[in-house]
Amino acid sequence: MAIQVSREEELCERLKVLGYALQNRIRIYGEEFDLTSNPMADGQGFAIEAVSRKSGLSRKLPIPLSILQMVRNNLAASGRNAA
């Protein structure tokens, strides 16, 4: 019997493939960050925990809605539902 993967889990897996994954470095909102978590649902969308390379402060960063919409569209096109 196949294990059912939730829509949120599938979306998070796709976000990791795009680079929003633990120990990656990204540039978002005009600043560079080292990611300290994988993507997670946060009640208002999806977010990642990161440390600013500039200030050294830890922050919870929302993943841009345009990225989420792109992933949802790709999942829908492949016949899967997205959160």
C-alpha angles and dihedrals in degrees: 000000000000120000112244112233115209121237090244092052092050092050091048091050091053091049090054090054088054090057102268092123138123114284095013123124118228138177111224134152089011095301139089120243137184108221117233097180143030119252116287138182109252105182093261097057129292130323144175132214114236144165118230112238089209102049103015090230122140116236140176106232123199113226108241115262091231090061092047091049092050091051092046091050091050092050091048091049090052090053097257129117122241129210 
